[in-house]
Amino acid sequence: MPAESAALIDSVVDKYDAELVELRRDLHAHPELSWSESRTTDLLAERVEQAGWRVTRLPRTGFVADLGDEGRLVALRADIDALPVHDTTRDPWASTVPGVAHACGHDVHTTALLGAAHALAEVHARGQLPGRVRLFFQPAEEVMPGGAVHLIGLGALQDVERVFALHCDPGVDVGQVGLRLGPLTSAADRLEVRLEGHGGHTSRPHLTGDLTFALAKVTTELPAILSRRFDPRSGVSLVWGIINAGAAANVIPDKGVVAGTVRILDAVAWADCEELVRDLVHEIVRPYGVTAHVDYLRGVPPVVNETVSHRMMASAVRRVLGDNGPVPAHQSLGGEDFGWYLDSVPGAMARLGTRTPGGPTYDLHQGNLRVDERAIGIGARVLATAACEALVTDR
């Protein structure tokens, strides 16, 4: 990547830094849930279009933007939706929408990509962009199977050679970016098991299916059996979040439900898990004379960073932050629908540090999440630089 392009990216991001921070605070104050990101889409699309990109609105929310007319095509992605979480920060820009907050840092991803859009538009205007770039301002990352599937179905990956993204990491200091070759996240699925049977009095369980007992068996035995049926290195983890049956201590109910998530580090195990879970549930409840209904929703595959794309991302991080910028990232059991893109084209995701050095460590998906807003400009530089690296570097 030419030094003049790197310097230009720096100067453009510096120019827009205050505007990007202001926009991030605006988005944080007005979060929108998955598939409802209309205001967010309008704000971003207008600014990206003004920067000189060709904007294509998606049928529901979100948009795709293109720059350049010929040559290789690389893509950059940000997610724009918020979570059904109450904002507890009390910052001046705290959420004004009760029960909804940007508790996963998507407002940072979004404004960082906007900053990259401004920088790349200027690189293109100076005749220094040797190819094409496509931006995905993607809706609905927080729901399964994710908005990425929607974009792919609409042809967003057509002609794309590589795709890059960043994800906030409040456990990494601002000024550093976590990198990992290979698997970065896990597959994540949602599982719900509903049992139905003949209820009755707790004094006569032998005349019922004892549905509560059967539900308890599913709750405890299914995770245990899965741990023995899969290679331990595949990291299969079933954790329940909902258990519900009955309304009185002396009544055996006729219905009950248990629901949770299945997370899997290995893509091969992920492909086999659904069928095995269905079979095991029916085997577990068979002795109790109840009927099981299994709702297994395949969510997202693991994010697996491809070798060449990972090298390009690492090079971009070093260019922006120096040799102390890259830090190792560990594989997480969290799910990310960016994995769907990487099922189709090579690419890489990195973890953008958002913790103020010496400050508290927050957690994602919590209402008290705070980010060091210097991460926005860093993210913008890394994304723009990664795109340029991919366009000028041989495979």
C-alpha positions in Angstrom: 0.0 0.0 0.0 1.5 3.4 -1.0 2.6 5.6 1.9 0.7 8.5 0.4 -2.5 6.5 0.6 -1.9 5.7 4.3 -1.2 9.4 5.0 -4.3 10.4 3.2 -6.4 8.0 5.2 -5.0 9.4 8.4 -5.7 13.0 7.5 -9.3 12.3 6.3 -10.2 10.4 9.5 -8.6 13.2 11.6 -10.8 15.7 9.7 -14.0 13.7 10.4 -13.1 12.5 14.0 -15.4 14.9 15.9 -18.3 14.3 13.5 -17.9 10.6 13.9 -18.0 10.8 17.7 -21.0 13.1 17.5 -22.8 10.6 15.3 -21.9 7.6 17.4 -23.5 9.4 20.4 -26.6 10.2 18.4 -26.9 6.5 17.3 -26.3 5.4 20.9 -29.1 7.7 22.1 -31.5 6.4 19.5 -30.9 2.6 19.2 -33.1 0.5 17.1 -33.7 -3.3 17.3 -33.1 -5.8 14.5 -35.1 -5.2 11.3 -36.3 -1.8 12.8 -33.2 0.3 12.0 -35.0 2.8 9.8 -33.6 6.0 11.4 -30.1 4.5 11.6 -30.3 3.5 7.9 -31.5 6.9 6.8 -28.7 8.8 8.7 -25.9 6.6 7.5 -27.1 6.2 3.9 -27.3 10.0 3.5 -23.8 10.5 4.7 -22.3 7.7 2.7 -24.0 8.9 -0.5 -22.8 12.5 0.1 -19.3 11.1 0.4 -19.6 9.8 -3.2 -20.6 6.2 -2.9 -23.3 4.5 -4.9 -25.9 3.5 -2.3 -28.4 0.6 -2.7 -31.1 0.4 0.0 -32.1 -3.0 1.1 -35.7 -4.1 1.0 -36.2 -3.8 4.8 -33.4 -1.9 6.6 -29.7 -1.4 6.0 -27.9 -0.7 2.7 -24.9 -1.6 0.5 -22.6 1.0 -1.0 -20.1 0.7 -3.9 -17.0 2.8 -4.9 -14.9 2.4 -8.0 -15.7 1.0 -11.4 -13.2 -1.8 -12.2 -10.7 -4.1 -10.7 -10.8 -6.3 -7.7 -13.7 -5.9 -5.3 -13.3 -6.2 -1.5 -16.0 -5.6 1.1 -16.1 -4.1 4.6 -19.0 -4.8 7.0 -20.6 -3.1 10.0 -23.8 -4.1 11.9 -26.3 -1.4 12.8 -28.8 -3.0 15.2 -29.1 -2.6 19.0 -30.1 -5.0 21.8 -33.2 -5.3 24.0 -31.2 -4.2 27.0 -31.8 -1.3 29.4 -29.0 1.4 29.2 -27.7 2.0 32.8 -24.8 4.3 31.9 -26.5 7.7 32.6 -24.2 9.3 30.1 -25.5 12.4 28.3 -25.9 10.3 25.2 -27.5 7.3 27.0 -30.4 5.5 25.2 -33.6 7.4 25.1 -35.5 4.3 24.1 -36.6 2.3 27.2 -35.3 -1.3 27.1 -33.1 -0.8 24.0 -29.4 -0.1 24.0 -26.3 -0.3 21.9 -24.8 -2.8 24.4 -22.6 -4.6 21.9 -20.8 -1.7 20.3 -22.6 -1.7 16.9 -22.7 2.1 17.1 -18.9 2.0 17.1 -18.7 -0.5 14.3 -21.0 1.7 12.2 -19.3 5.0 12.7 -15.9 3.4 12.2 -17.1 2.1 8.8 -18.5 5.6 8.0 -15.1 7.0 8.7 -13.5 4.4 6.4 -16.0 5.4 3.8 -14.9 9.0 3.9 -11.3 8.0 3.7 -11.7 5.6 0.9 -13.8 8.1 -1.1 -10.9 10.6 -0.9 -8.3 7.9 -1.9 -10.5 7.1 -4.9 -10.9 10.8 -5.8 -7.1 11.1 -5.8 -6.8 8.2 -8.2 -5.1 6.0 -5.6 -7.7 3.3 -5.2 -6.6 0.3 -7.4 -10.0 -1.5 -7.5 -13.4 -1.4 -6.0 -14.8 -1.4 -2.4 -18.2 -2.4 -1.2 -19.7 -1.5 2.2 -22.3 -3.6 4.1 -24.2 -1.6 6.6 -26.0 -4.7 7.8 -29.2 -5.0 9.8 -30.2 -7.7 12.3 -26.9 -9.2 13.5 -28.4 -9.8 16.9 -31.1 -12.3 15.8 -30.7 -15.8 14.3 -29.7 -16.6 11.7 -28.7 -13.0 11.2 -29.0 -10.2 8.6 -25.9 -11.6 6.9 -28.0 -14.3 5.4 -30.4 -11.7 4.1 -27.6 -9.8 2.4 -26.1 -12.9 0.9 -29.4 -13.9 -0.5 -29.7 -10.5 -2.2 -26.4 -11.0 -3.9 -24.3 -8.7 -1.8 -21.2 -10.9 -2.1 -21.3 -11.1 -5.9 -17.8 -10.5 -7.3 -16.4 -9.9 -3.7 -13.0 -11.4 -3.3 -12.5 -10.7 0.4 -14.5 -9.2 3.3 -13.3 -7.6 6.5 -14.9 -6.5 9.8 -14.1 -5.3 13.3 -15.9 -6.1 16.6 -15.6 -4.2 19.8 -13.7 -5.9 22.6 -14.0 -4.1 26.0 -11.3 -6.4 27.4 -8.7 -4.9 25.0 -7.2 -1.5 25.5 -7.9 1.2 23.0 -4.9 1.5 20.6 -4.7 -2.3 20.3 -6.5 -4.8 18.1 -6.9 -8.5 18.8 -6.0 -10.8 16.0 -6.4 -14.6 15.6 -5.8 -16.9 12.6 -8.5 -19.5 12.2 -11.6 -19.7 14.4 -12.4 -16.5 16.3 -16.0 -17.2 17.5 -18.2 -20.3 17.8 -21.3 -21.5 16.1 -24.4 -20.5 18.0 -27.8 -22.1 17.7 -31.1 -21.8 19.7 -32.8 -24.8 21.2 -36.3 -25.1 22.6 -37.8 -28.3 23.9 -41.5 -28.4 24.7 -43.0 -31.4 26.5 -46.6 -32.4 26.6 -48.2 -35.2 28.6 -51.0 -36.3 30.9 -50.9 -34.3 34.1 -52.4 -35.0 37.4 -52.0 -35.0 41.2 -48.5 -35.2 42.7 -49.8 -38.0 44.9 -50.3 -40.2 41.9 -47.3 -39.7 39.6 -47.7 -43.2 38.3 -50.9 -42.2 36.6 -49.3 -39.3 34.7 -46.3 -38.8 32.5 -44.7 -36.8 35.4 -43.8 -34.1 32.9 -41.8 -32.0 35.4 -39.5 -34.9 36.1 -39.1 -35.6 32.4 -38.3 -32.0 31.8 -35.6 -32.1 34.5 -34.1 -35.1 32.8 -33.8 -33.2 29.5 -32.3 -30.3 31.3 -29.6 -32.2 33.0 -29.0 -35.2 30.8 -28.9 -33.6 27.3 -25.8 -31.4 28.0 -24.1 -34.3 29.7 -24.7 -36.7 26.9 -23.6 -34.2 24.3 -20.3 -33.8 26.1 -19.7 -37.6 25.6 -20.9 -37.9 22.0 -18.7 -35.1 20.6 -14.9 -34.8 20.6 -14.2 -32.6 23.6 -12.0 -30.4 21.3 -15.2 -29.4 19.4 -16.2 -27.4 22.5 -20.0 -28.2 22.4 -21.7 -26.2 25.1 -25.5 -26.3 25.8 -26.6 -23.8 28.4 -30.3 -23.3 29.4 -31.8 -19.9 29.9 -35.5 -20.8 30.4 -37.1 -23.6 32.3 -40.9 -23.3 32.9 -43.5 -25.9 34.0 -46.4 -25.9 36.3 -48.1 -23.4 38.6 -48.9 -25.3 41.8 -46.7 -27.5 44.0 -49.2 -30.3 44.2 -50.1 -30.5 40.5 -48.1 -32.3 37.8 -48.5 -30.1 34.7 -49.4 -31.2 31.2 -47.0 -28.8 29.5 -43.4 -27.6 30.1 -40.6 -25.9 28.2 -36.8 -25.6 28.4 -34.8 -23.3 26.1 -31.2 -22.3 25.7 -28.3 -22.0 23.3 -25.9 -24.5 21.8 -22.4 -23.1 21.1 -19.9 -25.1 19.2 -16.3 -24.3 18.4 -15.9 -26.7 15.5 -17.7 -26.4 12.2 -17.9 -30.1 11.6 -19.5 -30.8 14.9 -21.9 -27.9 14.2 -23.1 -29.7 11.0 -23.9 -32.9 13.0 -25.4 -31.3 16.2 -29.0 -30.7 15.3 -29.8 -34.3 14.2 -28.1 -35.7 17.3 -29.9 -33.3 19.7 -33.3 -34.2 18.2 -32.6 -38.0 18.6 -31.3 -37.6 22.1 -34.3 -35.6 23.4 -36.7 -38.2 22.2 -34.6 -41.0 23.8 -34.4 -39.2 27.1 -38.2 -38.6 27.4 -39.3 -42.0 26.0 -39.6 -43.8 29.4 -41.9 -41.2 30.8 -44.7 -41.3 28.3 -44.6 -37.7 27.3 -44.3 -36.1 23.9 -41.3 -33.9 22.9 -41.4 -31.1 20.4 -37.9 -29.9 19.5 -37.4 -26.5 17.9 -33.8 -26.3 16.8 -32.8 -23.0 15.1 -29.4 -23.1 13.4 -28.0 -19.6 14.1 -24.6 -18.8 12.9 -21.4 -20.7 11.9 -18.0 -20.0 13.5 -16.1 -17.0 12.2 -13.0 -18.6 10.8 -10.3 -16.1 9.7 -8.7 -17.1 6.4 -4.8 -17.1 6.3 -4.2 -14.5 3.6 -7.0 -12.2 4.8 -5.7 -12.5 8.3 -2.3 -11.5 7.1 -3.7 -8.4 5.4 -5.7 -7.4 8.5 -2.6 -7.8 10.6 -0.6 -5.7 8.2 -3.3 -3.0 8.3 -3.2 -3.0 12.1 0.6 -2.6 12.2 0.4 0.3 9.7 -2.1 2.1 11.8 -0.9 1.3 15.3 2.7 0.1 15.0 4.2 -3.1 16.2 2.5 -2.8 19.6 -1.0 -2.6 18.0 -1.7 -6.3 17.3 -2.4 -8.5 20.4 -3.5 -12.1 20.5 -7.2 -12.8 20.5 -8.7 -16.0 22.0 -11.5 -18.0 20.4 -14.8 -17.0 22.0 -18.0 -19.0 22.5 -20.0 -15.9 21.3 -21.8 -16.1 18.0 -21.3 -13.6 15.1 -23.2 -13.8 11.8 -20.1 -12.5 10.0 -19.4 -16.2 9.8 -21.9 -16.6 7.1 -19.9 -14.3 4.8 -16.8 -16.3 5.5 -18.6 -19.5 4.5 -18.7 -18.0 1.0 -15.6 -15.8 0.5 -12.2 -15.4 2.3 -12.0 -12.8 4.9 -11.1 -11.8 8.5 -12.5 -10.2 11.6 -10.5 -8.5 14.3 -11.3 -7.3 17.8 -11.2 -3.6 18.2 -10.0 -2.5 21.7 -12.4 -0.1 23.4 -11.1 -0.1 27.0 -9.5 3.0 28.4 -6.1 1.9 29.6 -6.2 1.6 33.4 -10.0 1.9 33.3 -12.7 -0.7 34.1 -13.3 -3.7 32.0 -17.0 -3.9 30.8 -18.8 -6.7 29.2 -20.7 -6.9 25.9 -24.5 -7.2 26.1 -24.6 -5.4 29.4 -26.4 -2.1 29.9 -23.4 -0.5 31.6 -21.1 -0.9 28.5 -18.9 2.1 27.9 -16.3 2.5 25.1 -13.3 4.8 24.7 -14.4 6.7 21.7 -10.9 7.0 20.3 -11.6 3.5 19.0 -13.8 4.9 16.3 -11.0 6.6 14.5 -8.7 3.6 14.9 -11.4 1.3 13.5 -11.9 3.6 10.5 -8.2 3.7 9.8 -7.8 -0.1 10.1 -10.8 -0.9 7.9 -9.8 1.6 5.2 -6.2 0.3 5.3 -7.3 -3.3 5.2 -9.3 -2.6 2.0 -6.4 -0.9 0.4 -4.0 -3.7 1.4 -6.3 -6.3 -0.1 -6.5 -4.4 -3.4 -2.8 -4.0 -3.9 -1.5 -7.3 -2.4 -1.2 -10.4 -4.5 -2.9 -13.5 -3.1 
